């Protein structure tokens, strides 16, 4: 049977989504001014907790157990940053006296706000206080914010310890007359309903009592705690719900911080105040029997609909209009009419089919139904109401989607995006929709962007809603990270929550070393005719790239012909490397007569963190016959006898010359040095041409060649595309053995990352090892700490970090910045590990080179005799930036 009144899909109604952080913090500032009138204008802003109960009775913020019920759930704290704070200042967040989070103010946060995500296990239970401290990067001052009060209550009303877990509250006691039928007289006097005392009963609990689908509420007073509570259901509520043979009365309890109890058991009562004679519709099972148990299970619905039957006798031409109200487990109600059904045959049962799509969202909720009979001749009559509980998996509101995205990936450079709230969210006029945008930036730090509430107007009802967001505000700041998107629908005092969608914003940051083949390749070329590759080949992941486990490693393989291959490997905490992927021959099988370039990389996904990607491993697949057609190899002017000495190179430039006699104006050249690619370069004149490549980036993408050049020499080649053609011509390979070592390291070729205890980071100029505490490699743009600028090493408080040089040094120097000017030490070692000496870092007030700031200086040391192989920096307990390590070869 077709359903009259079915509405075709509608185009979404578009509204602008506006970041509301300024509005929220402004509103909070007004609240603070009212509650704390004696706060001085020189004080720091108080911390603000987003998306919790505010205020909660006498406390500023209330936090429910539901918000942090699983290990991934967190509470968002926002700190407004005004002129009293600046970039590189360090914020420490204290809850109940304990440090729960901290971090430096970045350039994108300065003057705006900083986000902290706090796990539930770090939030003190009961009443407590939240504040933060600021360590000034310039001037060394220590500031402390005023506090806000918090109340964190675990557990539900009706539960105490293990008692009451998962159990319904006691049924309400309804006072009935001797006839057991509530009539006009009883309704007029009001119906007394008694709520029995329940576990964990507290002052300010709110009891929500439902008389059918009508709601009344009562706030528990101090005197009522631990006692039965009598409520009166007024006549207006009884009449508004109408008559029923079996009307359910039930309730739930919400405490002051938003913890909600289980639903209570029901009490069923008969109500006959209007003398309605028509019985309520009957719900039928799949075999056509009337359901008399008062409940239906979604899993038992075998058809794509459930039939409701109109009891009684009708005449041909009578009109039957079904009134349907579905209520979800969260309490969201949706009203619909089905019909009218015009009676064609008075002998047959009269039935209407309610689609399954109307039932499944009601798992854990209920449905109410009645109908209006409009006789062919006569006055319309409305039936009594019927009710049925719907058992099954409770469902959240349907998930939001970002329009025109594929595979959960969003381009961070989009000017605008549309977040679609589906029609099945069943919003009504005067509802308010709040979009929740919880992001994680590429380096792992949180960023929540509150979005202004969207009021639902009558024009929006019946259509999906598209919330339009500006890409610069909501996407670009999260490039390389991800966002979790959900929404809330507020209807009066009720709030209904949706499922959550996760989207990756842009491509992962390349911060991991490139993979490699198990067997070293000759001239970066794989000959598929060799016996070793008859059935498969092996790709190895560099040791330590998977840390911290557990994680999932994804291998990506792309060819110049446009083919793609992917594999994955799950790594548990106890698994030991090295980790390898076996690639079937079909992936690298040559189908044509030309060589094919392969680009292989991997990505690592950790729970709750952004995905990190590796540098590319690029090689060519060509048979021996194909390799005979390669053009001459490029020339590296600094090469002598197949060796490249890195020590004399002080300008970070690696010259590469292409001198094929046929090079012409408009030709395109791409130089490949191991895994490094120059990108396309256009020849602006005919003849030979020299290109200068950044040495540190070349080395950073070829660490295996740097660490063991004899086993894996650095392969230099180029690709040539003739002007006006698309065919790629490959050159032969020049293999270089690297000797010596670069004598400067500024970390610019290495991606940002955290460095926990024991972490080892291979850089072009040295190896970094964290021997105590933890450190980070991050980007700093703080003028006050210049010349520690760009990518720098940031030490944790009291951390020790060791730098092992690629060569031997007579003298070493490096830049250090520290706003607290702590008492740091530097220890120098020989190649055998013998301590040469330990020196204190210089005082920041001492003479320093030109251009240094008050909080930066340079550490210099010359060994009196022994060659220096490594040095260890020992943080004195403050937190410093280290950069620009240089040494004089021994």
PyMOL commands that set and color helices and strands:
alter all, ss='L'
color gray80, all
select helices_A, chain A and resi 21-35+65-68+120-122+184-189+222-224+235-241+298-300+356-362+423-425+471-474+476-478+531-533+585-588+624-627+695-700+703-707+783-785
alter helices_A, ss='H'
color red, helices_A
select strands_A, chain A and resi 13-16+48-50+61-64+74-80+90-95+98-104+113-119+126-135+142-144+148-153+173-174+181-182+191-195+206-211+214-219+229-233+244-254+267-271+282-283+295-297+305-310+319-327+333-342+350-355+366-374+381-382+386-391+401-402+409-410+416-421+432-440+446-448+454-455+465-470+482-491+494-497+501-505+509-512+516-517+525-526+536-541+551-559+564-571+579-584+596-605+612-614+617-621+643-645+653-658+668-673+676-677+681-682+689-694+714-721+728-730+734-739+744-745+753-755+760-762+766-772+775-780+790-795+800-817+825-829+835-840+856-862+868-874+881-889
alter strands_A, ss='S'
color yellow, strands_A
deselect
rebuild
show_as cartoon
